[in-house]
Amino acid sequence: MNTLLRLLALTTLAFTAVTTASAHEKITPGPNHGRLITTVEPRVEFFVTPERKVQFTFVDKDGKAIAPAAQVVTVTAGERTAPTTLTFTKTGNVLLSDKALPAGNDFPTVVQIKTTPEAKVVYARFNLNLSICDECQNAEYACICAH
């Protein structure tokens, strides 16, 4: 019983530390107020345009937009039973999807990024919630409030 109580106390302490750290973590917005994907270099902003197309803007370490190089990006979004796959072409200094996102405001999304055609794929998975946050006024997928 004593061991069980210690295990419970340690689990509670670990959970509290993790939730406290994430609650105070500063979330950096992208230059267009989109979701910043930081698992690749250069970092990239995932942004949904008013036409529901996806736009990727690559940013340097200072948060300034830079032109895409040889990156290859694919997005799969929508319900898992009927997903929509988006491919991207360079348009000015961004990558823009070939078509719009599927209907709806909240669905699973998988982003696949290759920094070069030969590089290993880096994945970003999240729920794409297009509702507007009451606090920061960004779309929920790009909310910087950490709520």
Secondary structure, 3 states (H helix, E strand, C coil): CHHHHHHHHHHHHHHHHHHHHHHCCCCCCCCCCCEEECCCCCEEEEEECCCCCEEEEEECCCCCEECCCCCEEEEEECCCCCCEEEEEEEECCEEEECCCCCCCCEEEEEEEEECCCCCCCEEEEEEEECCECCCCCCEHHHCCCCC
